[in-house]
Amino acid sequence: MLDKSSLPALLRERDIRGSRRTGTPARVIDVAHSTLWYWVRTGKFPAPVKVSDGVTAWRATDIAAWVEGRWSPDAADGPR
């Protein structure tokens, strides 16, 4: 299970899937960049939020809900 107390409010892609280039292990899932974005496009993974130009991140609460099987694309509507 994902330890929500150790997560920041927003997670960058490298926080979710790690980085083979820097050797950072995956915190949540170990999938390729293209797989993660395919899941986002098809509604199988929470959509990220645009923080600023060049910075995209996911809400830690959405990721934790996804890991626990509680997330659904319908639950992610509305402003945050």
Secondary structure as GFF3:
##gff-version 3
##sequence-region A 1 80
A	DSSP	three_ten_helix	4	6	.	.	.	ID=ss1
A	DSSP	beta_strand	10	11	.	.	.	ID=ss2
A	DSSP	alpha_helix	13	17	.	.	.	ID=ss3
A	DSSP	alpha_helix	33	41	.	.	.	ID=ss4
A	DSSP	beta_strand	49	52	.	.	.	ID=ss5
A	DSSP	beta_strand	55	59	.	.	.	ID=ss6
A	DSSP	alpha_helix	60	67	.	.	.	ID=ss7
A	DSSP	three_ten_helix	73	76	.	.	.	ID=ss8
###
